[in-house]
Amino acid sequence: MSTHAMRTGPAQRADEALPAAILLPEEASPAPNPRPLLRWAGPVLALAGCAAVLALLADLLSGLDMAAVTASALATPSQLIAGSLLFGAVSYAALVGYDAFAIRAATDKAVPFSTIAIGSFTSYAIGHTLGFPLFTAGAVRWRIYGRAGLTLSEVARLTAVAAMTLWIGMAAVLGLSASMEPQALATLDRLPASLNRGVGIALLAGLAGYLAWTRRGDRAIGRMRLPGGRAALAQIGLGLVDVSAAAAALWILLPSSSGIGFPAFAAVFAGAVLLAVVSHVPAGLGAFEAAILLAFPQAPAADLLSALLVWRLTYTLVPFTAAVALYASHELARADIRVPRTVLRIRHLVLPFVPAILAALTFLGGLVLLTSGALPNDYSRIRALKYLVPLPFAEVSHLVGSTAGVVLLILSRGLLRRLASAWTLAVLVIGAGMAVSLAKGFDWEEALILGAVLSLLLTHRAAFYRKAGIFAEPLEPRWLIAISFVVGCSIWLGFTAFHDVDYSHDLWWQFNWHDDASRFLRSSLVAVIIGAGLSLYAMIHRQPGSRRVEPFTPDALAPALSYAERADAHLALLEDKRFLFHPSGEAFLMYAVQGKSWVVMGDPVGKSEHAADLLWQFLEEVDRNAGWPVFYQVSPAHLPLYLDGGLSLVKLGEEAHVDLAAFTTEGKAGKDWRAALNRAQRENLEFVTIPASEVPAHLPELKRVSDTWLGERGAGEKGFSIGFWSESYLSRFDVAVIRREGRILAFANIWYGRPGGEITVDLMRYVPDVPGIMDLLFVNLMQEGKARGFRWFNLGMAPLSGLSDHRLAPSWHKIAAFLARNGERFYGFKGLRAYKEKFNPVWEPRYLACPGGWALPQILLDVTSLIAGGPAKIVSKGSGS
């Protein structure tokens, strides 16, 4: 009964028993003990009520053949049972709204919706069946909401608001029904119809007064805040839906001989609930049945009682069983409960497949809605539906159902990618699909299917955590084909089902309960338009992800840079990257986002012991945003970490390191370098290192050299993996220059690694027509690095070098080797390798760690575009340094 006076026991359900405690602070002292006589008054009244109800029920059922009652119950059509279950589910869903609404009034704490749903459903269903709700429903509520962080006082307050919502709903149903059908209520309360109508009008006036009183939004009873404005209207709506759905769950089970429409029955139902409450019988058992039997003396008692028994099954026992199972699983999930290892293993095994399974089920739900919209309705159901909803509502529901079907087909793709936005929309669309399934033709079968999918989605909310939008990337062709195929099949099915209907233009504008062909045409057109529109939007629209770059703070990078093994960690100061820091601040990853690719530059920077934590932290963040993790130019040092992260390795080339301990300008080994130094002396070329503090004064002249260099090559600035012209960036480093008579001809900013480590340069620019000027720059830098105690000079990477072209080598090696052989005029692969080779370096491989597979071409394009500064610059010849 509910509705919830029966659901949790009319006399002492938690919703009515706790309000006294709600108005007291948690620290308030207990009230004095009541007098012994008053203490026993409640139990005595309850026993008296039980005795009176039993006597009345025995009189009503005297001479009744219980075998006939059982036979009538067993003969109940399955579709009526399913319909009763469905209306009961709507009622319990409204109860979830009770608690969600009440929590906003009772506390400012955020409680997850999944917790609210479990707490509401289990407490109401268990309290409804067992009675004594102060101990049953109250204990369940406190167990669940207490774990969510609510205090006992807050739980009591939300219980009071929920109870208030129930009674407001009861008043709304009773007021509307008594105003419209006062004679139906007269069969129960034996009052004149005019007086019943007056009571109904008074109840509606009271609700209007309640809305007016709470309009300001600052009303309260004790410590319980009351809703105001639209919230109060929503509160009335929730109560109305709950009580009406509970009444409908019984109404569709009534024998046809009862001859009562739903509005009239709703008045009787609400009155029966009130009588059950007054009787003080636990769970209203017997009292409610007696009231219904009294209200319909013209109906066969056996059929009427069988309907009540089936209703007790669908509305009480089935929810109770589900609630016990749900509560047990909730308790097993507690951290302090030891779950059998086998159960944990099975759960761990199944969880990775949950998104794919729910995506398939959601796709199936869309298929069901489209198929239903293409087939004729069951006219026996239409006859009953006409008494519940108006024709325009049914027509709109048909259109909405087909639209929801197409939307679910598209949303299933987002669920497969674990998108939180897809989950939210799928829940809303499936809920709407359930409602319109009933409204357009009382299709309880498809509503049950959708309800099953909805329940699975609600219980697996945690599996959908990615933050990207539904249209974060274009819709793949395979999804377009699948969606088009399903929509096309549904249209073909409809034309097959209505092949005997002669087509005419008038069909589009016919609106009648039996015009299924017209509804099929209209819904098919809407489905095609909506599907095509959303698919086209998804194909051409790439929703930009979050690209907010945190404020650049060099001081935050300093601790990790002090531990960096590699000098190129100073790329972090280029101000074109985002950062992911280890909590200690002693390590970070620098990255940028291009398309779906989240590209990390190099290995983790900082203390090596933090590398693994940073890697997994980054992989989780990328996964939440449905991206591709990409690590560019990584060294062999951390390859096991990337492999553990499930990434594939692609060799990009090799990096040249000159051993400064062996580097010399003396003897035969240094003959070429002595020649470079002697030529520089003859040509009056001078090598100078400008300290970082003095660089700003030389920036105009350095800019002249840079512009000349770029103009000579017809190349634009690049970035990410190499430096670009930036006055603030250059001013952070010492700059090595070659000059003649005070005029700068070449320069390069210097990166110093850790003492005893490596030294290298980044941005290198020089004017043309000065042969050997870069040799002179490198030789002097190597001499200076060796004098300062550095072990290595890093000459940078030679792309696509060191790759095997053996017939058994990976395909990427063969493709890259082909590009290196035939792409010399676009990029001097061989020339660059040969130039660095003359310094006799040690070559170390560099890799790209990424998902691989079919994503690899797009990843390579994203990385190249990121470095080039945009897709249009990818084909530019030369490099930025």
WOCORJO-V425995 format. One line per field, one symbol per residue. ss: DSSP state (H for helix, E for strand, L for the rest). phi: phi as a letter, one per 30 degrees, with the letter a starting at -180 (. if undefined). burial: I if it has 16 or more other ideal C-beta (glycine too) atoms within 10 Angstrom, else O. A space follows every 50 residues. Layout:
ss->???
phi->???
burial->???
//
This chain:
ss->LLLHHHHLLLLLLHHHHLHHHHLLLLLLLLLLLLLHHHHHHHHHHHHHHH HHHHHHHHHHLLLLLHHHHHHHHHLLLHHHHHHHHHHHHHHHHHHHHHHH HHHHHHLLLLLLHHHHHHHHHHHHHHHHHHLLLLLLHHHHHHHHHHHLLL LHHHHHHHHHHHHHHHHHHHHHHHHHHHHHLHHHHHHHHLLLHHHHHHHH HHHHHHHHHHHHHLLLLLLEELLEELLLLHHHHHHHHHHHHHHHHHHHHH HLLLLHHHLLLHHHHHHHHHHHHHHHHHHLLHHHLLHHHHHHHHHLLLLL HHHHHHHHHHHHHHHHHHHHHHHHHHHHHHHHLLLLLLLLHHHHHHHHHH HLLHHHHHHHHHHHHHHHHHHHHHLLLLHHHHHHHLLLLLHHHHHHHHHH HHHHHHHHHHHHHHHHLLEHHHHHHHHHHHHHHHHHHHHHHLLHHHHHHH HHHHHHHHHLHHHLLELLLLLLLLLLHHHHHHHHHHHHHHHHHHHHHLLL LLLLHHHHHLLLLLLHHHHHHHHHHHHHHHHHHHHHHHHHLLLLLLLLLL LLLHHHHHHHHHHLLLHHHHHHHHLLLEEEELLLLLEEEEEEEELLEEEE ELLLEELHHHHHHHHHHHHHHHHHLLLEEEEEEELHHHHHHHHHLLLEEE EEEEEEEEELLLLLLLLLLLHHHHHHHHHHHHLLEEEEEELHHHHHHHHH HHHHHHHHHHHHHLLLLLLLLLLLLLHHHHLLLLEEEEEELLEEEEEEEE EELLLLLEEEEEEEEELLLLLLHHHHHHHHHHHHHHHLLLLEEEEEEEEL LLLLLLLLLLHHHHHHHHHHHHLLLLLLHHHHHHHHHLLLLEEEEEEEEE LLHHHHHHHHHHHHHHHHLLHHHLLLLLLLL
phi->.bccdddbjedbdedcdceddddcdddddddddddedddcddeddddddd ddddddddddcdidddddddddddddeddddddddddddddddddddedd dddddcacddceddddddddddddddddddihdeccddddddddddddjd dddddddddddddddeddddddddddddddbddddddcchcedddddddd dddddddddddddcddicdaciccdcdbiddddddddddddddddddddc edcdddddhbddeddedddddddddddddideiidjdddddddddbddde ddddddddddddddccdddddddddddddddddddccdcedddddddddd edceedddddddeddddddddddccddddddddddddcbdeedddddddd ddddddddeddeddddciddddddddddddedddddddddahdddddddd dddddddddbeddcbdcddecdbdddeddddddddddddddedddddcdd cddaddedccbaecdddddddddddddddddddddddddcccddddcdcd edbedddeedddcddcddddedddibbcbbcdedicaaccabcbiddccc dideckdddcddddddddddddddchccdbcchdcddceedddddicccb dclbccbcdddcdacciddcddddddddddddcicbcbccdedcdedcee ddddddddddddciccdcaicbdbdaddddddbdbdbcbbhicdcaaadc ccddeicbbabcdcbaddibeiddedddddddddddddjdcbccdiccdh cicdcddcdeeddddddddddccddcadeddddddddddhdccbdbbcca diiddeedddddddddddjkedcddddibdb
burial->IIIIIIIIIIIIIIIIIIIOIIOOOOOOOOOOOOOOOOOOOOOOOIOOII OOIOOIIOOIIOOOOOOOIOOIIOOIOOOIIIIIIIIIIIIIIIIIIIII IIIOIIIOOOIOOOIIIIIIIIIIIIIIIIIIIIOIIIIIIIIIIOOIOI OOIIIIIIIIIIIIIIIIIIIIIIIIIIIOIIOIIIIIIOOOOOOIIOII OOIIOOIOOIIOOIOOOOOOOOIIIIIIOOOIOOIIIIIIIIIIIIIIII IIIIOOOIOIOIIIIIIIIIIIIIIIIOIIIIIIIIIIIIIIIIIIOOIO IIIIIIIIIIIIOIIIOIIIOIIOOIIOOIOOOOOOOOOOOOOOOOOOOO OOOIIOOIIOIIIIIIIIIIIIIIIIIOOOIIOOIOOIOOOOOIIOIIII IIIIIIIIIIIIIIIIIIIIIIIIIIIOIIIIIIIIIIIIIIIIOIIIII IOIIOOIIOIIOIIOIOIIIIIIOIOOOIIOOIOOIIOOIIOIIOOOIOO IOOOOOIOOOOOOOIIIIIIIIIIOIIIOIIOOIIOOIOOOOOOIOOOOO OIOOOOIOIIIOIIOIIIIIIIIIOIIIIIIIOOOIIIIIIIIIIIIIII IIIIIIIOOIIOOIIOIIIOIIOOIIIIIIIIIIOOOIIOIIOOIOIIII IIIIIIIIOIOOIOIOOOOOOOIOOIIOOIOOOOIOIOOIOOOOIOOIOO OIOOIIOOIIOOOOIOIIIIIIIIIIOOIIIOIIIIIIIOOOOIIIIIII IIIOOOIIIIIIIIIIIOOIOOIIIIIIIIIIIIIIOOOIIIIIIIIIII IIIOOOOOOOOIIOOIIOIIOOOOOOIIIOOIIOIIOOIOIOIOIIIIII IIOOIIOOIIOIIOIIIIIOOOOOOIOIIII
//
